[in-house]
Amino acid sequence: MSDRDALTSREIPFMKLSDGSSSSLTAPPPPLPHYLKPEGRAMARFAVEGNVVITGGAGTLGLSAARALLEHGATGCSLWDLESTLRSSQAETASLAKDFPKSRVFGVAVDVTDAEAVADGIYSVVQTLGSIEHLFCFAGIVGVVSAMEMTESQWRKTLDVNSTGSFLCAQAAGKQMAKQGTGGCSITLTASISAHRVNFPQPQVAYNVSKAAIVALKSSLAAEWAVFGIRVNSISPGYMDTILNAGGGKLEEARASWAARNPMGRMGAVGELDGMCVLLASRAGSYINGADMVIDGGAVVF
C-alpha cells in the first residue's frame, strides 16, 4: 500500500487535556501561608523553585537571566552553550557560582542541534541536580542575507539552530519533567518581534521564519504538555543592546533606524528580559500557558 493509499485508513493520536482537578498536575497552587508578612508574601509570589537549564546560557542574555533566577531562589542552574563560548565566559560563570554558594551553578557543552548531545546534557543535569523544573531556550543565531542570495545551507542552519534546536531541547526536558511527575514545571522559548512583523532595514527571512516557528511551537507544546504539569510560553524580545547588535560601529545606521521606529526611542538593555523570565518560572505565572510575551518597548505597534 502506498503512502497515499494509507491515508484512507489512517488513525491519529488524540492529545489529552487535564481536568484541572485537585489531584491533577494543573491544580491551582495552594494559598500563600497566612502567617507571612507582606514582604514574605511578595517574595513567595515570585519565588523560583527547583532547578533551571538555560541554553545559550553563557551569552549575555542567558547569564543575566541566570542571575535573576538564582536571586529568586533557583536551587541549581546549568548553563548550556558551545564549548568555545563556555570557555570565554568562565569568569562570568565563576562569578555566579561565587555569588550564590547555596546553589549549584555549572556549564555543560551542548550543541542544541544534536539530539544525542541534548539527551546527554539532560542526563548530566539530572545526575548533578536530581531534577529539572525549568528550561529557558536562549540559544540562537542571526542570518542577515538577501532572500535571493541566500544559500540552502544558510537557510537550513538558521532554522536548524533556532527552531529545531529549541524543539529538541524542549522535547528532552519535557520528557524528563513528565517522568518526574511533580508538576510545577515551565519551558520558556525565545521567539522575537521578528515572528510578528518584518524587520527593517535588514533582510533576514530565515531568521524571521525560524522565530515565527517558535511561536507556533510554543502553542503546540502548551496544548500537549499542560496535562504533565508543564507550562510552555515564549518571549519575543525586540532589539537588545548586546554584542549581537553592536557591530563594532558598523551598524550605526541600522541601530538609529531601529531606535527611530520604537516609541521608546531605544533598544532594550541587558536585564530587561529578566523580570519576565522570573514571572514565567514562578508562582506568579502559574496560570500563564501558551502565551507569547512581547518585550520590545512598543516596536510592534507600528
Secondary structure, DSSP 8 states (H G I E B T S, - for coil): --HHHHGGG------------TTSTT-------TTS-HHHHHHHHT---SEEEEETTTSHHHHHHHHHHHHTT-SEEEEEE-HHHHHHTHHHHHHHHHH-TTSEEEEEE--TT-HHHHHHHHHHHHHHHS---EEEE---------TTT--HHHHHHHHIIIIIHHHHHHHHHHHHHHHHT---EEEEEE--GGGTS--SSS--HHHHHHHHHHHHHHHHHHHHHGGGTEEEEEEEE--B-SGGGTGGGTTHHHHHHHHHTSTTSS-B-TTTTHHHHHHHHSGGGTT--S-EEEESTTGGG-
